[in-house]
Amino acid sequence: MDFIELLKAIILGLVEGLTEFAPVSSTGHMILVDDMWLKSVEFLGKYPANTFKIVIQLGSILAVVIVFKDRFIEMLGLNRVFKKGQTHSGTHLKLTHVIVGLLPAGVLGVLFDDYIDDYLFTTKTVLIGLFLGAIFMIVADLMRSKNPKVETVDQISYKQALTVGLIQCLSLWPGFSRSGATISGGVLTGLSHRAAADFTFIMAVPIMAGASFLSLLKNWEYIEVSALPFYIVGFISAFVFALISIRFFLKLINKVKLIPFAIYRIVLVIVIYFLYF
């Protein structure tokens, strides 16, 4: 594997890390960048190329775990093990909230994984997802309550968690954006943008880890040892840039809301459509 191919891994990791937690669809951006420019499928093959786009999300997941480490330690009841005090006194966010939120998309993801992998990872389907997701985000911002009932993620109810989880199913269509769907869903159910973003990121860890490991296991036989440096470099790149983007996004989301991201998505769809179709 030469330098150019490793550079492609760095670029894909950068795209993944910077876009995973912004509501613009990291998977969509990776497919657009790769299919129309980098062409990793030419040296990795179809299945490993699609798997790579999912597996490097593990780098982004690791970044979330680090940013929210105290929250995860508390939810899992590991305070004594790590000798940490009660970080969120009187917290109402429990592991069961997360499980309720991730079950709908988790079940559908397992049932339709093959179909999604074979038919929806294309430039055209991603453009559709980017556009429809943008419209949904605009609707969510226009219909949101000016005074959200839930200012912090600790106030989320099981009903709200389930509603966000059901809406998250829309993100199984590549390009729709998991964070775009769940933050919009949270806002529509009365969460502040920051509370919705926090819940989105926390839910991301189990569902993204599960999807990544499932894809890796399913396509393990197609991965050659010679391609491992490509995966490792992409993973590290995604981790570094995700760590930067998460902290920045969490400070930004309550100020700018969702519409600016939706406008970006629509502009991107228009530009790509006229350039390549």
Backbone torsions as a table, in degrees:
resi	resn	phi	psi	omega
1	MET	NA	121.7	-173.4
2	ASP	-90.3	179.6	-175.6
3	PHE	-61.6	-40.1	-178.0
4	ILE	-61.3	-41.3	-180.0
5	GLU	-67.9	-37.9	176.1
6	LEU	-67.1	-35.1	176.8
7	LEU	-63.9	-37.3	176.1
8	LYS	-62.3	-38.8	178.3
9	ALA	-63.8	-40.6	178.7
10	ILE	-63.2	-42.6	-179.2
11	ILE	-65.2	-44.6	178.8
12	LEU	-64.3	-37.6	176.1
13	GLY	-64.3	-40.0	177.5
14	LEU	-61.9	-46.7	179.3
15	VAL	-60.5	-45.5	178.4
16	GLU	-61.1	-49.9	-175.5
17	GLY	-64.4	-40.4	-176.9
18	LEU	-76.9	-24.8	-173.7
19	THR	-110.2	-10.1	-175.0
20	GLU	-58.7	-40.3	-173.1
21	PHE	-109.2	0.7	166.7
22	ALA	-89.3	147.6	-175.9
23	PRO	-78.0	56.3	-177.8
24	VAL	-125.1	-2.4	178.5
25	SER	78.0	98.5	177.5
26	SER	-68.3	-42.7	179.2
27	THR	-61.3	-42.3	177.8
28	GLY	-60.2	-44.4	-179.9
29	HIS	-65.9	-40.1	179.3
30	MET	-64.5	-40.7	179.3
31	ILE	-65.0	-43.6	179.6
32	LEU	-62.9	-48.0	-178.6
33	VAL	-64.8	-42.6	-176.0
34	ASP	-74.9	-49.1	-176.1
35	ASP	-65.1	-34.1	-173.8
36	MET	-100.3	-8.4	-175.3
37	TRP	-138.4	-61.1	-171.1
38	LEU	-76.6	-34.4	176.6
39	LYS	56.6	48.3	179.7
40	SER	-64.2	-22.3	-179.9
41	VAL	-61.2	-24.0	-177.4
42	GLU	-67.8	-28.4	179.2
43	PHE	-117.3	-6.9	177.2
44	LEU	-107.0	-26.9	-174.7
45	GLY	91.4	158.9	-173.9
46	LYS	-57.2	-53.6	-173.4
47	TYR	-67.8	-48.7	177.2
48	PRO	-61.7	-34.1	179.8
49	ALA	-64.2	-46.5	177.3
50	ASN	-64.6	-39.5	179.3
51	THR	-64.5	-40.4	178.8
52	PHE	-57.2	-42.4	-178.2
53	LYS	-64.2	-25.2	178.3
54	ILE	-91.2	-41.5	-175.5
55	VAL	-65.1	-36.8	-178.9
56	ILE	-68.8	-11.6	173.0
57	GLN	-62.1	-22.0	176.7
58	LEU	-59.5	-31.4	175.3
59	GLY	-64.5	-42.3	177.7
60	SER	-66.5	-38.0	178.5
61	ILE	-61.7	-43.5	178.6
62	LEU	-59.6	-37.3	178.1
63	ALA	-63.4	-41.0	177.8
64	VAL	-62.9	-44.1	-179.5
65	VAL	-58.6	-40.0	-179.9
66	ILE	-69.1	-44.8	-179.0
67	VAL	-64.6	-38.9	-176.8
68	PHE	-107.0	26.8	-173.0
69	LYS	-58.9	-41.8	180.0
70	ASP	-64.3	-38.3	179.2
71	ARG	-64.5	-44.7	179.9
72	PHE	-66.8	-40.3	178.4
73	ILE	-59.7	-41.6	-179.3
74	GLU	-69.5	-46.1	-178.4
75	MET	-63.0	-34.4	-178.8
76	LEU	-86.0	0.0	178.1
77	GLY	69.5	32.5	-176.5
78	LEU	-103.6	17.4	-177.5
79	ASN	-54.9	-44.8	-177.7
80	ARG	-68.7	-37.1	-179.3
81	VAL	-62.2	-42.0	-178.0
82	PHE	-96.0	5.6	176.3
83	LYS	55.6	45.6	177.7
84	LYS	-112.2	145.7	178.1
85	GLY	-77.4	-176.9	178.9
86	GLN	-74.1	98.2	-173.9
87	THR	-65.9	-42.3	180.0
88	HIS	-116.2	87.6	-176.7
89	SER	-56.9	128.9	177.9
90	GLY	69.6	24.4	-176.6
91	THR	-58.7	143.3	176.4
92	HIS	-107.2	-13.3	177.8
93	LEU	-76.9	120.1	-178.1
94	LYS	-120.8	167.8	177.3
95	LEU	-59.6	-32.7	179.9
96	THR	-65.4	-32.0	175.1
97	HIS	-61.4	-43.1	-179.0
98	VAL	-65.5	-42.9	180.0
99	ILE	-62.3	-44.6	178.4
100	VAL	-60.3	-39.3	-178.2
101	GLY	-71.6	-31.6	-174.6
102	LEU	-96.0	-13.8	-176.6
103	LEU	-58.5	-48.7	-176.3
104	PRO	-56.9	-52.0	-178.9
105	ALA	-68.8	-32.4	178.6
106	GLY	-63.3	-44.8	-179.8
107	VAL	-66.4	-48.5	-179.4
108	LEU	-65.3	-35.4	178.8
109	GLY	-61.9	-41.3	178.4
110	VAL	-67.8	-41.8	-176.9
111	LEU	-67.3	-36.8	-173.7
112	PHE	-113.3	17.3	-176.7
113	ASP	-57.0	-47.0	-178.2
114	ASP	-63.2	-43.7	-179.4
115	TYR	-62.4	-45.9	180.0
116	ILE	-61.0	-45.0	-178.1
117	ASP	-63.7	-38.4	-173.7
118	ASP	-85.0	-30.9	-169.6
119	TYR	-121.0	-19.1	-172.4
120	LEU	-106.9	-5.1	179.1
121	PHE	-91.2	62.2	178.3
122	THR	-130.9	163.1	-179.3
123	THR	-61.5	-43.7	-177.9
124	LYS	-63.1	-45.6	-178.7
125	THR	-67.6	-32.9	177.8
126	VAL	-66.2	-41.2	178.5
127	LEU	-61.9	-39.6	176.6
128	ILE	-61.7	-46.7	179.8
129	GLY	-62.8	-42.0	178.8
130	LEU	-60.5	-43.1	-177.7
131	PHE	-69.7	-49.6	-178.5
132	LEU	-64.4	-38.0	177.4
133	GLY	-64.0	-37.8	178.4
134	ALA	-63.7	-43.4	178.3
135	ILE	-61.2	-42.7	179.4
136	PHE	-62.3	-40.3	178.8
137	MET	-64.8	-40.3	178.2
138	ILE	-64.1	-44.8	178.1
139	VAL	-59.4	-42.9	-179.2
140	ALA	-62.5	-42.8	-179.6
141	ASP	-68.6	-37.0	-179.3
142	LEU	-72.4	-30.1	-177.3
143	MET	-95.3	-4.4	-175.7
144	ARG	-65.8	154.1	175.9
145	SER	-74.3	137.0	179.0
146	LYS	-68.9	-24.0	177.7
147	ASN	-124.6	84.2	-176.4
148	PRO	-58.1	140.3	-179.2
149	LYS	-73.5	-25.1	-177.0
150	VAL	-116.8	104.5	-178.1
151	GLU	-85.0	-32.2	-179.8
152	THR	-125.7	157.9	-177.0
153	VAL	-65.0	-20.6	179.5
154	ASP	-68.8	-14.7	-177.9
155	GLN	-95.7	1.5	-175.1
156	ILE	-67.6	141.5	178.7
157	SER	-97.1	166.6	177.6
158	TYR	-65.7	-34.9	178.4
159	LYS	-63.5	-42.9	178.6
160	GLN	-66.9	-39.8	178.6
161	ALA	-61.3	-42.0	179.7
162	LEU	-67.5	-41.8	179.4
163	THR	-61.3	-45.1	177.6
164	VAL	-61.8	-40.3	179.3
165	GLY	-63.4	-40.0	178.4
166	LEU	-65.7	-41.6	179.6
167	ILE	-68.2	-29.2	178.7
168	GLN	-60.6	-24.2	179.2
169	CYS	-58.8	-27.0	178.4
170	LEU	-61.2	-27.9	-175.5
171	SER	-77.4	-3.5	173.9
172	LEU	-66.1	-19.9	173.4
173	TRP	-81.2	113.6	-178.1
174	PRO	-54.3	132.2	-178.9
175	GLY	103.4	-24.2	-178.7
176	PHE	-68.2	-35.7	177.0
177	SER	88.5	116.8	178.5
178	ARG	-64.2	-47.2	-179.3
179	SER	-68.6	-35.8	177.1
180	GLY	-62.8	-42.8	-179.9
181	ALA	-67.3	-47.4	-174.2
182	THR	-74.0	-38.1	176.7
183	ILE	-66.0	-42.3	177.0
184	SER	-61.8	-44.6	178.1
185	GLY	-61.3	-41.4	178.2
186	GLY	-63.4	-43.3	179.2
187	VAL	-62.3	-40.6	179.9
188	LEU	-66.6	-25.4	180.0
189	THR	-92.6	4.0	174.8
190	GLY	105.7	9.1	177.3
191	LEU	-86.4	149.7	170.7
192	SER	-69.3	162.5	179.7
193	HIS	-60.9	-38.5	-179.3
194	ARG	-69.5	-41.4	178.6
195	ALA	-63.4	-41.6	178.9
196	ALA	-64.9	-39.1	179.4
197	ALA	-66.5	-43.6	178.9
198	ASP	-59.8	-45.7	-179.2
199	PHE	-65.4	-38.4	177.3
200	THR	-59.7	-46.6	-177.6
201	PHE	-67.0	-40.8	-179.4
202	ILE	-65.6	-42.3	177.4
203	MET	-65.6	-26.2	-175.6
204	ALA	-62.1	-32.8	-173.2
205	VAL	-60.7	-57.0	-178.7
206	PRO	-68.9	-39.2	-174.6
207	ILE	-74.1	-37.7	178.4
208	MET	-73.4	-37.7	177.7
209	ALA	-64.2	-42.4	179.3
210	GLY	-62.7	-44.7	-179.7
211	ALA	-64.8	-39.6	-179.1
212	SER	-66.6	-46.7	-179.2
213	PHE	-67.4	-36.7	178.4
214	LEU	-63.5	-44.9	179.4
215	SER	-65.8	-40.7	179.4
216	LEU	-63.2	-43.0	-179.8
217	LEU	-65.8	-42.4	-177.2
218	LYS	-66.7	-35.1	-174.7
219	ASN	-110.0	17.5	-176.8
220	TRP	-56.1	-39.0	-175.5
221	GLU	-67.3	-19.4	-178.5
222	TYR	-89.0	-10.5	-175.4
223	ILE	-88.6	121.7	179.1
224	GLU	-92.3	149.0	-179.6
225	VAL	-58.0	-34.6	-178.5
226	SER	-64.1	-20.1	-179.0
227	ALA	-91.2	-6.8	-176.8
228	LEU	-58.1	-40.3	176.9
229	PRO	-57.5	-35.2	178.0
230	PHE	-61.1	-45.3	179.2
231	TYR	-65.3	-44.6	-176.7
232	ILE	-64.7	-45.8	179.5
233	VAL	-64.2	-41.5	177.8
234	GLY	-63.3	-40.0	178.6
235	PHE	-61.6	-48.8	-178.6
236	ILE	-63.6	-42.8	179.5
237	SER	-61.9	-46.0	179.5
238	ALA	-61.7	-41.0	-179.4
239	PHE	-61.7	-49.0	-176.6
240	VAL	-62.6	-48.0	-176.2
241	PHE	-74.6	-29.4	175.9
242	ALA	-67.7	-39.9	179.6
243	LEU	-59.1	-40.5	178.8
244	ILE	-70.0	-46.7	-173.0
245	SER	-70.3	-34.2	-179.6
246	ILE	-61.5	-49.6	-178.6
247	ARG	-62.0	-40.0	-180.0
248	PHE	-67.7	-44.8	-176.6
249	PHE	-64.1	-41.4	-178.4
250	LEU	-63.8	-29.5	177.1
251	LYS	-78.8	-23.6	-172.2
252	LEU	-93.4	-32.9	-165.2
253	ILE	-61.5	-39.0	-179.5
254	ASN	-69.6	-20.3	-178.3
255	LYS	-87.2	-45.2	-172.9
256	VAL	-97.7	-17.1	-179.3
257	LYS	63.1	-151.4	-170.7
258	LEU	-104.0	-27.3	-172.4
259	ILE	-58.9	-41.9	177.7
260	PRO	-58.0	-38.5	177.6
261	PHE	-67.6	-36.6	179.1
262	ALA	-65.8	-41.6	178.8
263	ILE	-62.0	-42.9	177.1
264	TYR	-57.2	-44.4	-178.7
265	ARG	-62.4	-43.6	-179.4
266	ILE	-65.2	-42.8	177.6
267	VAL	-61.5	-42.6	179.0
268	LEU	-60.8	-43.9	179.3
269	VAL	-60.6	-45.5	-178.4
270	ILE	-63.1	-45.4	-179.2
271	VAL	-62.8	-48.2	-179.1
272	ILE	-63.4	-39.7	-178.1
273	TYR	-62.9	-45.9	-176.7
274	PHE	-76.3	-22.8	179.1
275	LEU	-80.7	-33.7	-168.7
276	TYR	-121.7	-2.9	-178.8
277	PHE	-127.5	NA	NA
